[in-house]
Amino acid sequence: MFITLPEKLYNMVVGVAVSGGKDSMALLSCLLKEHKGEFKDIVVVNVEHGIRGEESVKDSGFVKDFCLKNGVKFYGYKVDTLKRVAETGESEEEAARNLRYDCFLNAVDTKKCDYILTAHHKSDLAESVLFNVFRGTGIKGLMGIPFMTERAVRPLLYTDKAEIDAYIAAESIPYVTDKTNFDTKYSRNYLRKKIIPELKERFPFLEDGVSRLSRIAADTESFMDGFAEKKVLSDERGYYISLTDEEVVNKAVFYRAVIKILKKLGVKKDYELKHAEAAYSLIDKQSGASRDLIGNITAVNEYDKIRFFINSDGAEPEYDLKPADLIKSSFEFSYGMVSIERVQGNVADFTERGVLYASYEALSGIKELKIRTRRDGDYFKPYNSGTKKLNDYFTDKKIPKFLRDEIPLLADGNRILCVFGIQISDDVKIKNKFDQAEKLFCAKKEKDQ
């Protein structure tokens, strides 16, 4: 029987995913008979899905007995598929698959094996590609089932189903039959039993053609994935896509970069083309325009880039400053940690990067100082400049709209005395070089990374 084993598996402990059906029993038997010496060990991982009652339990028992007779370590998992369906709203197929792969990954993570080997074959590959096509897919979906991932290998992926059946018969390998595999209420079974046989009557080499398509798609996906990764940029404020890069304005590249950013921001599933399209629509909008994408993630046009960020949860804190706080204190905001400290010396020596200095005398004479974020009616008199609305100041400084509600401010009523990390007010500037000074600093958090 044709089987593909990457050199990477040699001298490893491989865990064969065995349900007891023809395909997985053929893979296990072939490995034990023809390839056992190539591995450090061969173990079996079986998952009982809790769908078919006693019949399902018996199938797992069959696999366990086979392992005992052949001296193979058996690791059995039992999951409750129907409970997951009720909790997540997933289809029965999807829930069973997700639970099954959770078990496979657990087997690797807990050192029961180094890799999981599954018995997916050429017909499964064709089925997967067509299933993705009917749902609407990009290049990645045309790959179908990958031959190898970080923790799984599919040695039979390019093997004909007929060859597997012939091997079972020739070697008299025992197996069990899962009746749900014939139930066409499941979408994949419908494809397997109804659609693909009809297609093969007209196109006998359908599976070979789809297999070639899958490999071409895999090569294309690999190139495009690496190319898009280079277009995902980041700084201390998070991830963004630069609009000065002509290549990234191409939709195919931009869409991929967006999906990559969503994944980096913690989106594991449910991201769709519409989310990338929403971000792309911002390219022709004015700076400050935004689109909510998925969950609490927003994309914003920020002059020459599209920036992505996670909306902060809840209201920002507000702190009343006491006289003692001007000596030394710190306050936490989602934007970063604000610190205040009284210092003395020659103003010319105050050159610490990112630090602002205000007059201690001016600040200590104000009765109701607060550290907070912006409010309606706030105004600011920039250093050596005239008074203006705080919003106008933010616009002049090209501060993105999504950051304006997060930046900590030192305030006396609606009069803003310091925009932390950016500028102090002319009202509290140091006038004499040996005055006591107030050191004002905001250590920004590395947001959304």
Secondary structure as UniProt FT lines:
FT   HELIX           7..9
FT   TURN            10..11
FT   STRAND          13..17
FT   HELIX           22..34
FT   HELIX           36..38
FT   STRAND          41..48
FT   HELIX           54..70
FT   STRAND          73..78
FT   HELIX           81..88
FT   HELIX           92..109
FT   TURN            110..111
FT   STRAND          115..117
FT   HELIX           122..135
FT   HELIX           139..142
FT   STRAND          152..153
FT   TURN            155..158
FT   HELIX           161..171
FT   HELIX           179..182
FT   TURN            184..185
FT   HELIX           187..190
FT   HELIX           191..195
FT   HELIX           196..202
FT   TURN            204..205
FT   HELIX           206..229
FT   TURN            230..231
FT   STRAND          233..235
FT   TURN            236..237
FT   STRAND          238..242
FT   TURN            243..244
FT   HELIX           246..249
FT   HELIX           251..264
FT   TURN            265..266
FT   HELIX           273..280
FT   HELIX           281..284
FT   TURN            287..288
FT   STRAND          290..292
FT   TURN            295..296
FT   STRAND          297..301
FT   STRAND          305..310
FT   STRAND          319..320
FT   HELIX           323..326
FT   STRAND          328..332
FT   STRAND          336..343
FT   HELIX           347..349
FT   TURN            353..354
FT   STRAND          356..359
FT   HELIX           360..364
FT   STRAND          369..372
FT   TURN            376..377
FT   STRAND          379..380
FT   TURN            383..384
FT   STRAND          388..389
FT   HELIX           390..396
FT   TURN            397..398
FT   HELIX           401..404
FT   TURN            405..406
FT   STRAND          409..412
FT   TURN            413..414
FT   STRAND          415..419
FT   TURN            420..422
FT   STRAND          423..425
FT   HELIX           426..428
FT   TURN            433..434
FT   STRAND          437..444
FT   TURN            447..448
//
